[in-house]
Amino acid sequence: TPLTDLAGFKVYYGSSSRTYDDSTAMLPAGQLQIELALPAGEYYFAVTAIDDEGNESAYSNEVIKQI
């Protein structure tokens, strides 16, 4: 079925697995890119989806990135 109530996403990140110290503000559903100014290091990222009523999904699978 089509997804009709997606309002946006939040990106969570931190320096250890599944411990996200920071997050972005909600990003509009159509926004496909975000730029973060982070110091060098290893970061763990996950995303959640938010519907029109403000309900937030569970975390996505985690990805790791060396900056």
Secondary structure, 3 states (H helix, E strand, C coil): CCCCCEEEEEEEEECECCECCEECCCEECCCCCCCCCCCCCEEEEEEEEEECCCCECCCCCCEEEEC
